[in-house]
Amino acid sequence: MHKKPMTPTRAVETFIRCKKNREPIAEEVFLVLDSFKIWNEIELTGLLNASFYFPEILSDYRSETAINAILQKFNQRIVDMPIQ
């Protein structure tokens, strides 16, 4: 039986749980967190929200600026449709 890959949401949840319980954080969690550039908007928002409570979830690579830049790209895709 093989282990399922960790999802971005699960990685954020695991990071928070480990920090709260003062447990070591598995390398797999950091690998998933570092893949944030391919996450969807909801997952990125969750990561950003978690960073307000646990700022150490961010790094030089995984910064608030980098996350916001990706979220801006999602916002640029939104097209206003006039209601007729």
Backbone bond lengths (Angstrom), bond angles and torsions (degrees), N, CA, C in turn:
res aa  C-N    CA-C-N  psi(-1)  N-CA   C-N-CA  omega(-1)  CA-C   N-CA-C  phi
1 M - - - 1.453 - - 1.530 108.58 -
2 H 1.323 116.95 129.13 1.461 120.45 -178.76 1.531 110.79 -97.73
3 K 1.294 113.78 155.85 1.457 121.50 -179.30 1.528 109.73 -85.65
4 K 1.342 116.94 136.28 1.454 121.12 178.10 1.530 109.40 -70.35
5 P 1.323 116.91 145.35 1.466 118.49 176.08 1.527 110.26 -66.53
6 M 1.312 115.92 148.72 1.462 121.37 -178.81 1.530 109.43 -76.67
7 T 1.319 115.93 132.52 1.460 121.09 177.66 1.533 109.60 -81.97
8 P 1.327 117.92 160.61 1.460 120.02 176.87 1.533 112.87 -57.83
9 T 1.316 116.56 -42.29 1.470 120.07 179.40 1.517 110.44 -62.27
10 R 1.308 116.42 -42.48 1.464 121.49 179.45 1.534 110.95 -65.54
11 A 1.315 116.68 -37.20 1.466 120.64 178.78 1.529 110.72 -63.60
12 V 1.326 116.66 -43.87 1.470 120.76 178.21 1.527 109.80 -64.13
13 E 1.333 116.95 -45.40 1.467 120.95 178.68 1.526 111.38 -60.68
14 T 1.312 117.12 -42.64 1.465 121.72 -179.83 1.519 110.59 -65.75
15 F 1.324 117.29 -41.16 1.460 121.10 177.59 1.533 109.97 -59.23
16 I 1.320 116.21 -48.57 1.472 120.72 -179.37 1.528 110.94 -61.83
17 R 1.333 116.57 -45.39 1.469 120.04 -179.70 1.523 111.14 -61.56
18 C 1.315 116.86 -43.91 1.469 120.54 179.66 1.526 111.40 -63.87
19 K 1.324 116.94 -40.18 1.466 120.06 178.74 1.529 110.63 -65.34
20 K 1.330 116.95 -43.11 1.467 121.09 -179.82 1.517 111.50 -63.83
21 N 1.332 116.26 -39.31 1.470 121.49 -177.58 1.524 112.56 -90.41
22 R 1.329 116.43 2.17 1.470 122.32 -178.34 1.528 111.72 54.70
23 E 1.326 114.96 45.26 1.462 122.28 178.62 1.526 108.88 -105.67
24 P 1.324 117.15 156.42 1.476 118.89 176.11 1.531 110.40 -67.84
25 I 1.308 115.45 148.03 1.466 120.98 -179.19 1.519 108.63 -98.25
26 A 1.321 115.65 127.69 1.462 121.74 -177.22 1.525 111.12 -65.13
27 E 1.304 116.18 148.33 1.467 122.58 178.82 1.522 110.97 -59.52
28 E 1.338 117.13 -34.08 1.460 121.38 179.16 1.528 111.21 -58.53
29 V 1.332 117.20 -36.89 1.463 121.31 179.31 1.521 109.25 -61.73
30 F 1.322 117.76 -46.83 1.458 121.15 -179.95 1.526 111.90 -65.47
31 L 1.335 116.78 -36.07 1.470 119.73 177.70 1.525 111.08 -63.03
32 V 1.323 116.25 -42.06 1.469 120.06 178.93 1.527 110.14 -69.36
33 L 1.337 117.30 -42.80 1.464 120.24 178.18 1.527 111.49 -59.67
34 D 1.314 116.75 -36.80 1.465 120.77 -179.65 1.529 113.13 -72.89
35 S 1.312 116.82 -9.68 1.473 120.29 176.90 1.533 111.24 -92.02
36 F 1.323 117.02 18.91 1.466 122.18 -174.23 1.527 113.86 -57.60
37 K 1.313 118.11 -22.95 1.465 120.42 -177.23 1.526 113.27 -66.99
38 I 1.335 117.20 -16.45 1.466 119.98 179.19 1.537 111.71 -108.54
39 W 1.319 116.92 9.67 1.468 120.69 -179.79 1.522 110.01 -77.72
40 N 1.345 114.26 163.12 1.458 118.54 175.65 1.532 109.96 -87.42
41 E 1.307 115.88 175.89 1.471 121.70 -173.97 1.530 112.67 -61.65
42 I 1.300 117.62 -41.84 1.469 121.35 -178.51 1.527 110.61 -65.25
43 E 1.318 116.86 -42.99 1.469 120.82 179.43 1.531 111.03 -64.75
44 L 1.324 116.95 -40.76 1.465 120.67 178.64 1.527 111.34 -65.89
45 T 1.321 116.13 -39.18 1.462 120.11 177.48 1.518 110.13 -64.18
46 G 1.325 117.26 -39.69 1.464 121.33 176.78 1.518 111.93 -62.66
47 L 1.327 116.78 -40.77 1.462 121.12 178.01 1.528 110.46 -64.23
48 L 1.308 115.97 -43.59 1.464 120.66 179.09 1.530 110.92 -64.37
49 N 1.324 116.90 -42.76 1.468 120.64 177.51 1.526 111.08 -62.44
50 A 1.317 116.93 -41.94 1.472 120.64 179.17 1.518 111.11 -63.12
51 S 1.327 116.54 -31.33 1.469 119.91 -178.00 1.527 112.37 -68.48
52 F 1.316 117.62 -21.16 1.459 119.95 176.97 1.522 110.82 -70.27
53 Y 1.329 116.91 -32.94 1.461 121.82 179.83 1.521 112.15 -92.20
54 F 1.323 115.65 -32.67 1.466 122.06 -179.12 1.531 108.46 -131.26
55 P 1.340 117.63 79.84 1.475 120.49 -176.62 1.524 113.55 -58.92
56 E 1.336 117.05 -22.89 1.467 119.95 -179.43 1.525 112.80 -70.20
57 I 1.348 117.96 -6.21 1.466 119.97 175.26 1.533 109.81 -70.62
58 L 1.329 116.38 -21.13 1.459 121.17 177.18 1.520 110.05 -89.21
59 S 1.328 115.83 160.74 1.460 121.87 177.52 1.523 108.16 -144.83
60 D 1.316 117.43 -175.76 1.468 119.72 176.79 1.525 110.17 -60.50
61 Y 1.315 116.51 -39.33 1.466 122.08 -179.88 1.526 110.96 -77.23
62 R 1.297 115.26 -45.42 1.464 123.82 -175.83 1.537 107.81 -97.51
63 S 1.324 116.01 67.96 1.465 120.68 -173.53 1.530 111.50 -99.01
64 E 1.316 114.07 163.52 1.465 119.90 177.63 1.522 110.08 -61.64
65 T 1.318 117.03 -37.71 1.467 121.91 178.90 1.529 110.95 -62.48
66 A 1.319 116.71 -44.90 1.474 120.82 -179.83 1.531 110.92 -64.81
67 I 1.327 116.58 -41.10 1.469 120.77 -179.98 1.522 110.01 -66.37
68 N 1.337 116.92 -45.08 1.466 120.39 179.57 1.519 111.94 -62.99
69 A 1.328 117.73 -34.82 1.465 120.95 177.97 1.527 110.77 -62.60
70 I 1.316 116.48 -40.40 1.471 120.25 178.98 1.528 109.92 -70.06
71 L 1.332 116.54 -41.20 1.469 119.73 178.28 1.529 111.25 -62.52
72 Q 1.324 117.25 -34.03 1.468 120.87 176.60 1.530 110.94 -62.29
73 K 1.324 116.57 -37.23 1.469 120.12 178.16 1.524 110.38 -63.10
74 F 1.333 116.82 -37.87 1.469 119.93 176.43 1.525 109.91 -64.77
75 N 1.332 117.49 -41.71 1.462 121.14 179.92 1.522 112.01 -64.97
76 Q 1.327 117.54 -32.50 1.462 120.80 179.03 1.525 111.91 -69.14
77 R 1.310 116.80 -22.98 1.469 120.77 179.57 1.525 112.45 -76.29
78 I 1.332 116.94 -19.22 1.452 120.66 -177.12 1.524 108.98 -72.51
79 V 1.312 115.24 127.40 1.456 121.73 -178.95 1.522 107.88 -113.08
80 D 1.318 116.12 126.07 1.457 120.08 177.25 1.519 109.22 -76.35
81 M 1.316 115.42 127.74 1.462 121.36 178.09 1.531 107.67 -107.03
82 P 1.309 117.18 119.24 1.457 118.21 178.93 1.528 110.91 -67.69
83 I 1.290 114.75 138.69 1.481 119.90 178.94 1.518 107.40 -85.05
84 Q 1.303 115.20 129.51 1.464 119.24 -178.48 1.496 111.72 -105.09
